[in-house]
Amino acid sequence: MTKDEIIRKLHEAKLYAILDTGYSKPEDWPRLALEFITGGVGVLQIRAKHAADDDLLAWTREILTVSAPAGVPLIINDHPAVAVSANADGCHVGQDDMPVAEVRKITGNEMIVGKSTHSLVQAIAAQKEGADYIGFGPIFATPTKPDYQPVGTADIQQMTRQVHIPHFCIGGVKLENCAALHSQGVRRVVIVSGLLQSRAPSAYAQEVCRILAGSPR
């Protein structure tokens, strides 16, 4: 996919899923990725911060055999060199990781770069920095990021008005609270544990997408 095609898919996506070593085993990821995509997941990320580069590269190449034919962008968390070696679609960095400009020195300008943000100020700054999309949160308390104070929902509408790149609400987001988030203007979310721990990931993803699309029952 070209960068323009990937960015278009980010705008269209309702649900962004993360294959996280904290909640799942890499040997299960191809099956999970297929179920997520079948359920309507529009973006996938691999998050394995403490993995060896060789392992991460092998996992990424395996998931690409599922995601690429489906036209679903695959993003690598915090390992830009691995993202380049695997020919992934993008790299995602946090506030304490290297700046977007430094990532682009490694990935080049044709690979997308996303950034985690934890406040309205950081969201606006990430847009100015040149990020192609942002994660915004944690909206609610989450065991995935236990040291982060939840940002709540108060700034969502203001963030939506001021940030024009695709933005995905993250942190404690579950199927159970998607309707409430949708009522406050949320159209894109990241779900981690809810999807990875679901007994029916495809159905779970499909219901989240239905809610965020505002479709009637």
Summary of the structure (lengths in Angstrom):
residues: 217
radius of gyration: 15.8
end to end distance: 34.0
largest distance: 47.1
contacts: 724
relative contact order: 0.16
helix: 46%
strand: 16%
